[in-house]
C-alpha cells in the first residue's frame, strides 16, 4: 500500500502547510474543512505516521490473495 506523506512530512519539517488547504480532500460543498495542527503536536504526529506506515508496510489486499498472486 502506498501512502502519500507529503503533507505530514511538510508539517514535521516546520513548513507552512496552509498551501494544502485548497486540495479537494479538504473541500466540503462550499467551504474548506482544513485545520492546521498546533505546532506542539509534532512528536505525536510523527509517532502516528510511523505507526501507520509500520502497519501498512506488509498489507496485501484480499483480492490479490484470491487471484493467486501477491504484489
Steps between C-alpha positions, in 0.01 A plus 500: 500500500633841410420791729589852394661667802578831329274713724610328822865524401463871425338552842774301675765707318344822631375612159186707447236242410219747435579464128336155520168643622368534146533127423174323416522278809447809716204639304150448629230649278575870532766511770840366596524262797881528515640555849870533556619309809659689783878531483546313829352181350808412293608212724159332510442551126839344429415198718162455331659521155762240594237268648277519192789439262617206711157334489437547128850398396399136449138562398373284214145561376271199539417495129869455418516187715190351334643548153801289592772760488652748737637834394 
